[in-house]
Structures are given as C-alpha cells and as structure tokens.
C-alpha cells in the first residue's frame, strides 16, 4: 500500500513496462520530486500491460496518486501528492526527445 504525503507511486512489474516508466524515476530524482515505488507483482491492476501488448502496442507506464478508501464517499488523498504527480508528468514531458524509442519490447 502506498503512503500518503510521500509523493506519486511509480508502478513496477516483474516484466517491466519499457522506456515510459523507466524515465519517470530519473526525472523525479533530477528535479527533487517526491515519489515511491509501487510493486505491482506480475501484472498491473490497470490496463497498462494490455495497452502495451495488444497488436502493435503502445508504450505505457503506471503512475498512482496514493489514496485511502478508494471509490467510497470518504476517499482521502494528499494534495501534495497530486501536485507531485503534476510536477512529475511535466518533468517527464520536458525530457521527451525525438531520439527516445518507445517501441514496445
């Protein structure tokens, strides 16, 4: 379970999702954006793996804003974690170059 108020959670699977997710950690570290690693076991609880592997595939990654009591009226999150997610996506986008190869592995 991810901790509140410690930044965005970067999803990690046993079979890693390629470049898209491998770039998030370095971007966060270089810009001092708080993050934590979320172990997803053998598969993501999202559609990221299916999106990556269906037909030609699209490189995908998993970012999660830590929450408690998801899908219930008293759902709780930390606004600092939301801001960290926004900052991380912006930092990631600034690092995109034409040389990056997002061909699914």
Secondary structure, 3 states (H helix, E strand, C coil): CCCCCCCEEEEECCCCCCHHHHHHHHHHHHCCCCEEEEECCCCCCCCHHHHHHCCCCCCCCCEECCEECCCCCCCEECHHHHHHHHHHHHHHHHCCCCCCCCCCC
